[in-house]
Amino acid sequence: MSSTLSQQKIFDLAQVQTALAEEGLDGWLFYFFHDNDPIALRILGLSANHFVSRRWFYFVPVKGVPVKLVHRIEMDSLDVVPGDKVVYLGWKELEAKLKEILSGKKRVAMQYSPNNAIPYVSRVDAGTVELVRSSGCDVVTSANLVSYFEARLSPSQLQTHIEAVETLRKIVFEAFAMIKLAVQSSKKITEYDVQQFIVDSYDRYGLTSNSPPIVAVNGHAGRPHYQPTETNHVDIRENDFVLLDIWAKKKSPEDAVYGDITWTGYVGTEVPKKYVDVFEIVRDARDAALNYVRSAAQEGREIKGWQVDDAARQHIASKGYEKDFVHRTGHSICTEVHANGANIDNLETRDERKIIAKTAFSIEPGIYLEDFGVRSEIDVYVDDAQVIVAGQPIQTEIIRILA
């Protein structure tokens, strides 16, 4: 098995060393073998056009010159990043030279997470962690460093995110209008029809997505990741409950950022109380999480992903629906719809990563019952004391599709 590497962007050594100093670390150790760590490739500005089949390490100290540890037959593996080159041949030489490089270092970050608490950054195998620790230094998680270098948005990226969310919101209402027209004219319309309309709308508005959207009716909305297909779908009829979860980003520029929103509607003119009651609990849980983030930003207070999750989850639990909220409250958003910043999660994982400035994430609590499910999803961007929620106004009541 082999991998390939080539220069994709310029590695910013000074910025990395500044971040290491702020985290109180002696260095950051990158390790790569058989495509184990795409995070390392992106941060170091490496991608796929240089043949690599042997292990390499790249150590960035908090001060001084980085060190590349590369195999004798692939000595140019890391030529695109700065630093001194150390070459090894056999495994004994690899281990000895790695220990020399790490000599005197006390705390070194790697793509590792204690107890695999944050699996998104756990890219280094346990044996390699053991090898590094045998040199006398402690291995700590690089989770916050990864967020800093993988999830922050530039001003131009933020603008692509805002534009994506605003366009997605427009598409949601066009989809509801499509349902209204079909039902009022007694024309057959299915979940799959609406899904494909949304997919076509992405192209019409210059958007792209990694997968089709969720269009779920009644009981299907009670399954968080249900997706209709050409052969598996149901009709949409009057008095149906409809959930639309759609995500996409602009086709250009290359570093455009995703938007990801969820709205719900009812195919009628008045929404039955059972839907309204559950929606209002979900909406208020969403707003509790958002207000928690806003308060922290205004106060300059550091918060972590799990704490924001708790703000939403506690509200839903207080209303008796704790067991029906079956997923995390939100996820990091960047050039991928599920990115490498802090997730809003204290269920699937306890996300200890800090919510750092210039990052975006979704807030999307939900309640999932046998005959229907409600989710309300917004996208939040934080930057020091500023909190931006794109796609205003956000949903505050179920859309009466036939009204």
C-alpha positions as CSV (number, residue, x, y, z in Angstrom):
1,M,0.0,0.0,0.0
2,S,1.3,3.5,-0.8
3,S,0.3,7.1,-0.4
4,T,1.2,10.2,-2.3
5,L,2.2,13.7,-1.2
6,S,2.7,17.1,-2.9
7,Q,2.7,20.7,-1.9
8,Q,-0.8,22.1,-1.6
9,K,-0.2,25.3,0.5
10,I,2.6,26.9,2.4
11,F,3.2,25.6,5.9
12,D,3.2,28.5,8.3
13,L,5.9,27.6,10.8
14,A,5.8,30.8,12.8
15,Q,2.0,30.6,13.3
16,V,2.3,27.0,14.5
17,Q,5.1,27.8,17.0
18,T,3.1,30.7,18.3
19,A,0.1,28.4,18.9
20,L,2.4,25.8,20.6
21,A,3.7,28.5,23.0
22,E,0.1,29.5,23.8
23,E,-0.7,25.9,24.6
24,G,2.4,25.5,26.8
25,L,3.8,22.6,24.7
26,D,7.3,21.7,23.7
27,G,6.3,20.7,20.2
28,W,4.0,19.1,17.8
29,L,4.9,15.7,16.4
30,F,3.3,14.7,13.1
31,Y,3.4,11.0,12.0
32,F,2.3,9.5,8.7
33,F,2.0,6.0,7.4
34,H,-0.4,4.5,4.9
35,D,-2.8,7.4,4.8
36,N,-3.4,7.4,8.6
37,D,-3.5,11.2,9.0
38,P,-5.2,13.5,6.5
39,I,-5.1,16.2,9.1
40,A,-1.3,16.2,9.1
41,L,-1.3,16.5,5.3
42,R,-3.5,19.5,5.3
43,I,-1.8,21.4,8.0
44,L,1.7,20.7,6.5
45,G,0.4,21.6,3.0
46,L,0.9,18.2,1.6
47,S,-1.3,16.2,-0.8
48,A,-1.3,13.6,-3.5
49,N,1.5,13.5,-6.1
50,H,4.6,12.3,-4.4
51,F,5.0,8.6,-3.8
52,V,5.4,7.7,-0.1
53,S,5.2,4.2,1.3
54,R,7.5,4.4,4.4
55,R,6.9,6.0,7.8
56,W,7.9,9.6,8.4
57,F,7.9,11.9,11.4
58,Y,8.0,15.7,11.4
59,F,8.7,17.5,14.7
60,V,7.9,21.1,15.1
61,P,9.5,22.5,18.3
62,V,8.0,25.5,20.1
63,K,11.3,27.3,19.3
64,G,13.9,26.6,16.7
65,V,14.2,24.5,13.6
66,P,11.8,21.6,12.8
67,V,13.2,18.1,12.2
68,K,12.1,15.7,9.4
69,L,12.7,12.0,10.0
70,V,12.4,10.2,6.6
71,H,13.3,6.8,5.2
72,R,16.5,6.3,3.1
73,I,14.5,5.4,-0.1
74,E,12.1,8.4,0.3
75,M,14.4,11.1,1.5
76,D,12.5,13.8,-0.4
77,S,9.2,13.0,1.3
78,L,9.1,16.2,3.3
79,D,11.2,18.5,1.2
80,V,8.4,21.0,0.8
81,V,8.3,21.8,4.6
82,P,11.1,23.6,6.4
83,G,13.6,21.9,8.8
84,D,16.6,19.7,9.2
85,K,16.5,16.3,7.6
86,V,17.4,13.1,9.5
87,V,17.5,9.9,7.5
88,Y,16.9,6.4,8.8
89,L,17.0,2.9,7.2
90,G,15.9,0.2,9.6
91,W,13.5,0.2,12.5
92,K,16.2,0.3,15.1
93,E,17.6,3.4,13.6
94,L,14.1,4.9,13.3
95,E,13.5,4.4,17.0
96,A,16.9,5.6,18.1
97,K,16.8,8.8,16.0
98,L,13.2,9.6,17.1
99,K,14.3,9.4,20.7
100,E,17.2,11.8,19.9
101,I,14.9,14.3,18.3
102,L,12.6,14.2,21.3
103,S,15.3,14.2,23.9
104,G,14.6,16.7,26.7
105,K,11.0,17.4,25.5
106,K,8.3,17.1,28.2
107,R,5.0,17.6,26.5
108,V,4.4,16.9,22.8
109,A,1.2,17.1,20.9
110,M,0.1,14.4,18.4
111,Q,-3.1,13.5,16.6
112,Y,-4.2,11.5,19.7
113,S,-7.1,11.7,22.1
114,P,-7.1,10.2,25.6
115,N,-9.5,7.3,25.8
116,N,-10.4,8.1,22.1
117,A,-12.7,10.8,23.6
118,I,-12.5,12.8,20.4
119,P,-12.2,10.2,17.6
120,Y,-12.1,12.8,14.9
121,V,-8.5,13.7,15.8
122,S,-7.3,10.2,16.9
123,R,-5.1,9.4,13.9
124,V,-2.0,8.0,15.6
125,D,-2.0,4.3,16.7
126,A,-1.5,3.2,20.3
127,G,1.9,1.6,19.5
128,T,3.3,4.8,18.0
129,V,2.1,6.7,21.1
130,E,3.9,4.1,23.3
131,L,7.1,4.5,21.2
132,V,7.0,8.3,21.6
133,R,6.4,8.0,25.4
134,S,9.3,5.7,25.7
135,S,11.5,8.6,24.8
136,G,10.5,10.2,28.1
137,C,8.0,12.8,26.9
138,D,4.3,12.9,27.5
139,V,2.0,12.8,24.5
140,V,-1.0,15.2,24.7
141,T,-3.9,15.7,22.4
142,S,-3.5,18.2,19.5
143,A,-7.3,18.7,19.4
144,N,-7.2,22.4,20.1
145,L,-4.3,23.0,17.7
146,V,-6.2,21.1,15.0
147,S,-9.2,23.3,15.5
148,Y,-7.0,26.4,15.3
149,F,-5.5,25.4,12.0
150,E,-8.3,23.4,10.4
151,A,-11.5,25.2,11.4
152,R,-11.0,29.0,11.5
153,L,-12.5,31.0,8.7
154,S,-11.0,33.9,6.9
155,P,-13.2,37.0,6.2
156,S,-13.7,35.8,2.6
157,Q,-14.6,32.3,3.8
158,L,-17.1,33.7,6.3
159,Q,-18.8,35.5,3.4
160,T,-19.1,32.3,1.4
161,H,-20.7,30.7,4.4
162,I,-23.2,33.4,4.9
163,E,-24.1,33.4,1.2
164,A,-24.5,29.6,1.2
165,V,-26.9,29.7,4.2
166,E,-28.9,32.5,2.7
167,T,-29.3,30.5,-0.6
168,L,-30.2,27.3,1.3
169,R,-32.9,29.2,3.1
170,K,-34.3,30.4,-0.2
171,I,-34.2,26.8,-1.5
172,V,-36.1,25.6,1.5
173,F,-39.0,28.0,0.8
174,E,-39.0,27.1,-2.9
175,A,-39.3,23.4,-1.9
176,F,-42.2,24.2,0.4
177,A,-43.8,26.1,-2.4
178,M,-43.3,23.2,-4.7
179,I,-45.1,20.9,-2.2
180,K,-48.0,23.4,-1.9
181,L,-48.5,23.7,-5.6
182,A,-48.5,19.9,-6.1
183,V,-50.9,19.2,-3.3
184,Q,-53.3,22.0,-4.2
185,S,-53.4,20.8,-7.8
186,S,-53.8,17.1,-6.7
187,K,-50.5,16.2,-8.4
188,K,-48.5,13.3,-7.0
189,I,-45.3,14.5,-5.2
190,T,-42.9,12.3,-3.2
191,E,-40.0,12.8,-0.8
192,Y,-37.7,11.8,-3.6
193,D,-39.2,14.4,-6.0
194,V,-38.5,17.2,-3.5
195,Q,-35.0,15.9,-2.8
196,Q,-34.1,15.9,-6.5
197,F,-35.6,19.4,-6.8
198,I,-33.2,20.6,-4.0
199,V,-30.3,18.8,-5.7
200,D,-31.1,20.6,-9.0
201,S,-31.5,23.9,-7.1
202,Y,-27.9,23.5,-5.8
203,D,-26.7,23.5,-9.4
204,R,-29.0,26.3,-10.4
205,Y,-27.6,28.6,-7.6
206,G,-24.0,27.6,-8.0
207,L,-23.8,25.3,-5.0
208,T,-22.3,21.9,-4.5
209,S,-22.8,19.2,-1.8
210,N,-21.1,16.0,-0.7
211,S,-24.5,14.1,-0.6
212,P,-28.2,14.6,-1.3
213,P,-30.4,16.4,1.3
214,I,-32.8,14.8,3.8
215,V,-36.5,15.1,2.9
216,A,-38.5,13.2,5.5
217,V,-42.2,12.9,6.0
218,N,-44.0,11.9,9.2
219,G,-42.4,8.8,10.7
220,H,-39.4,9.2,8.4
221,A,-38.7,12.5,10.2
222,G,-38.3,10.5,13.4
223,R,-35.2,8.9,11.9
224,P,-32.4,11.5,12.0
225,H,-30.4,10.3,9.0
226,Y,-33.2,9.0,6.8
227,Q,-32.8,9.8,3.1
228,P,-35.2,9.0,0.3
229,T,-34.0,7.2,-2.7
230,E,-35.5,6.5,-6.2
231,T,-36.9,3.2,-4.9
232,N,-37.4,4.0,-1.2
233,H,-39.7,7.0,-0.5
234,V,-43.3,8.0,0.3
235,D,-45.8,10.4,-1.2
236,I,-46.3,13.8,0.4
237,R,-49.9,14.5,1.1
238,E,-52.1,17.0,2.9
239,N,-51.8,16.9,6.7
240,D,-48.2,15.5,6.5
241,F,-45.4,16.7,8.6
242,V,-42.2,17.5,6.5
243,L,-38.6,17.9,7.6
244,L,-36.0,19.4,5.2
245,D,-32.3,19.1,6.2
246,I,-30.1,20.6,3.5
247,W,-26.4,21.4,3.3
248,A,-24.2,22.8,0.5
249,K,-21.4,25.3,-0.3
250,K,-20.6,27.5,-3.2
251,K,-18.8,25.8,-6.1
252,S,-16.1,28.5,-6.0
253,P,-13.8,29.6,-4.5
254,E,-12.1,26.4,-3.7
255,D,-12.0,27.2,0.0
256,A,-15.8,28.0,0.2
257,V,-17.5,27.0,3.5
258,Y,-20.7,25.0,3.9
259,G,-24.0,26.0,5.2
260,D,-26.3,23.4,6.9
261,I,-29.8,24.1,8.0
262,T,-33.0,22.2,8.9
263,W,-36.6,23.5,8.7
264,T,-39.9,21.8,9.3
265,G,-43.3,22.3,7.8
266,Y,-46.9,21.0,7.9
267,V,-48.9,20.4,4.7
268,G,-52.0,22.3,5.9
269,T,-53.2,25.7,7.0
270,E,-53.2,25.1,10.8
271,V,-50.5,23.0,12.6
272,P,-51.9,20.4,15.1
273,K,-50.9,20.9,18.7
274,K,-48.8,17.7,19.0
275,Y,-46.4,19.1,16.4
276,V,-46.4,22.6,17.8
277,D,-45.6,21.4,21.3
278,V,-42.6,19.4,20.3
279,F,-41.3,22.0,17.9
280,E,-41.4,24.7,20.6
281,I,-39.3,22.5,23.0
282,V,-36.7,21.9,20.2
283,R,-36.7,25.6,19.3
284,D,-36.2,26.7,22.8
285,A,-33.4,24.2,23.3
286,R,-31.8,25.6,20.2
287,D,-32.1,29.1,21.5
288,A,-30.8,28.1,24.9
289,A,-27.6,26.8,23.3
290,L,-27.3,29.9,21.1
291,N,-27.8,32.2,24.1
292,Y,-25.1,30.3,26.1
293,V,-22.7,31.0,23.2
294,R,-23.7,34.7,23.0
295,S,-23.3,35.2,26.7
296,A,-19.8,33.6,26.7
297,A,-18.7,35.8,23.8
298,Q,-20.0,39.0,25.5
299,E,-18.2,38.1,28.7
300,G,-15.0,36.9,27.0
301,R,-15.5,33.5,28.7
302,E,-13.9,30.4,27.4
303,I,-16.4,27.6,26.7
304,K,-16.1,24.1,25.3
305,G,-18.2,22.1,22.9
306,W,-19.7,19.8,25.5
307,Q,-21.0,22.8,27.5
308,V,-23.0,24.1,24.6
309,D,-24.5,20.7,24.1
310,D,-25.5,20.6,27.8
311,A,-27.4,23.9,27.4
312,A,-29.7,22.4,24.8
313,R,-29.9,18.9,26.2
314,Q,-30.8,20.0,29.7
315,H,-33.8,22.0,28.3
316,I,-35.1,18.9,26.4
317,A,-34.5,16.7,29.4
318,S,-36.5,19.1,31.6
319,K,-39.5,18.6,29.3
320,G,-39.3,14.8,29.5
321,Y,-37.8,14.0,26.1
322,E,-34.2,13.2,27.1
323,K,-34.3,9.7,25.6
324,D,-35.7,11.0,22.4
325,F,-32.8,13.4,21.7
326,V,-30.5,10.8,20.2
327,H,-27.6,12.8,18.7
328,R,-25.1,15.5,19.5
329,T,-26.4,19.1,19.4
330,G,-24.1,20.2,16.6
331,H,-21.0,19.8,14.5
332,S,-18.1,21.9,13.3
333,I,-18.5,23.5,9.9
334,C,-15.8,24.6,7.5
335,T,-14.9,23.6,3.9
336,E,-16.3,20.2,4.9
337,V,-19.8,20.0,6.3
338,H,-18.5,18.0,9.3
339,A,-15.2,19.8,9.9
340,N,-12.3,19.4,12.4
341,G,-13.2,22.1,15.0
342,A,-15.1,21.6,18.2
343,N,-18.4,19.7,17.9
344,I,-21.3,20.6,20.2
345,D,-21.3,17.3,21.9
346,N,-21.7,15.7,25.3
347,L,-23.5,12.6,24.2
348,E,-21.6,10.7,21.5
349,T,-18.3,12.2,22.8
350,R,-17.4,14.6,25.5
351,D,-15.9,17.3,23.3
352,E,-13.4,19.1,25.4
353,R,-12.2,21.3,22.6
354,K,-12.5,25.0,23.0
355,I,-14.9,27.1,20.9
356,I,-12.3,29.3,19.4
357,A,-12.7,32.6,17.5
358,K,-13.4,32.6,13.8
359,T,-15.0,29.1,13.8
360,A,-18.5,28.0,12.8
361,F,-20.7,25.2,14.0
362,S,-24.3,24.0,13.8
363,I,-26.8,24.0,16.6
364,E,-29.4,21.4,15.8
365,P,-31.3,19.7,18.7
366,G,-34.0,17.3,17.9
367,I,-36.8,15.1,19.3
368,Y,-37.5,11.9,17.5
369,L,-40.8,10.0,18.0
370,E,-42.4,7.0,16.3
371,D,-44.7,9.0,14.1
372,F,-42.7,12.2,13.5
373,G,-39.5,13.9,14.5
374,V,-38.5,17.6,14.9
375,R,-35.1,19.1,14.3
376,S,-34.2,22.8,14.1
377,E,-30.8,23.6,12.8
378,I,-28.9,26.9,12.6
379,D,-25.3,27.8,11.8
380,V,-23.3,29.9,14.3
381,Y,-20.1,31.8,13.8
382,V,-18.1,33.2,16.7
383,D,-15.4,35.8,16.6
384,D,-14.3,37.3,19.9
385,A,-17.4,39.2,21.1
386,Q,-19.3,38.7,17.8
387,V,-21.7,35.9,17.2
388,I,-23.3,35.6,13.7
389,V,-26.2,33.4,12.7
390,A,-26.6,33.4,9.0
391,G,-29.9,32.9,7.1
392,Q,-32.1,35.3,9.1
393,P,-34.8,35.1,10.2
394,I,-34.3,31.7,11.6
395,Q,-37.3,29.4,12.1
396,T,-39.5,30.2,15.1
397,E,-42.7,28.2,14.2
398,I,-43.6,25.3,11.9
399,I,-44.2,26.5,8.4
400,R,-47.9,26.2,7.4
401,I,-47.2,25.0,3.8
402,L,-50.8,25.4,2.6
403,A,-51.4,28.8,4.3
